[in-house]
C-alpha cells in the first residue's frame, strides 16, 4: 500500500506526506503501517499542527532499519 516510502522519507516531500495522511484518518494506523515496512527509518517524529487534518508535519530521519 505504501509504495516507495523509503524514497519519500529521503525526499521529505510535503506533498507526499499530506497525500499519505489524507489516506489515513488516524495517525496510529499510519504509524503501524510504516513500522511494518522494511528498509525505512527505524524511528520518526511527527508534529501535528492541525490535529484535524494532520496537514503540517515534520519528519526527522533516524537510522535505517534493515
Secondary structure, 3 states (H helix, E strand, C coil): CCCCHHHHHHHCCHHHHHHHHHHCCCHHHHHHHHHHCCCCECCCCCCCCCCCCCCCCCCCCCCECC
